[in-house]
Amino acid sequence: MPSIAHIIYIPGILLIGFALGFRMGARAVREELGRRAEERRR
């Protein structure tokens, strides 16, 4: 049986990973959209 620390720690680490992944992915998408818009202007 996992201890209470594992019950709190593992979901916490997963949430941090999801948040960082979402943030980094959103930034990459914004940069890509900006790059494509810049190419269309030329």
TATAGI-V625687 format. One record per residue. N is the residue number from 1. RES is the residue in three letters. PHI is phi in radians with two decimals (NA if undefined). PSI is psi in radians with two decimals (NA if undefined). NEAR is the number of other ideal C-beta (glycine too) atoms within 12 Angstrom. Layout:
# TATAGI-V625687
n-><N	N>
res-><RES	RES>
phi-><PHI	PHI>
psi-><PSI	PSI>
near-><NEAR	NEAR>
This chain:
# TATAGI-V625687
n-><1	2	3	4	5	6	7	8	9	10	11	12	13	14	15	16	17	18	19	20	21	22	23	24	25	26	27	28	29	30	31	32	33	34	35	36	37	38	39	40	41	42>
res-><MET	PRO	SER	ILE	ALA	HIS	ILE	ILE	TYR	ILE	PRO	GLY	ILE	LEU	LEU	ILE	GLY	PHE	ALA	LEU	GLY	PHE	ARG	MET	GLY	ALA	ARG	ALA	VAL	ARG	GLU	GLU	LEU	GLY	ARG	ARG	ALA	GLU	GLU	ARG	ARG	ARG>
phi-><NA	-1.19	-1.33	-1.10	-1.10	-1.19	-1.15	-1.59	-1.17	-1.11	-1.09	-1.11	-1.14	-1.07	-1.12	-1.10	-1.09	-1.10	-1.12	-1.15	-1.10	-1.10	-1.14	-1.19	-1.15	-1.11	-1.13	-1.11	-1.15	-1.06	-1.13	-1.14	-1.10	-1.13	-1.15	-1.17	-1.13	-1.13	-1.17	-1.17	-1.22	-1.37>
psi-><2.20	2.61	2.96	-0.51	-0.70	-0.63	-0.51	-0.73	-0.85	-0.89	-0.56	-0.77	-0.70	-0.74	-0.70	-0.74	-0.75	-0.75	-0.79	-0.73	-0.74	-0.76	-0.78	-0.68	-0.72	-0.69	-0.73	-0.70	-0.76	-0.74	-0.71	-0.75	-0.68	-0.69	-0.74	-0.67	-0.68	-0.68	-0.63	-0.55	-0.38	NA>
near-><5	10	9	9	11	12	11	13	14	15	14	14	14	13	14	14	15	14	14	14	14	14	14	14	15	14	14	14	14	14	14	14	14	14	14	13	12	11	10	9	8	7>
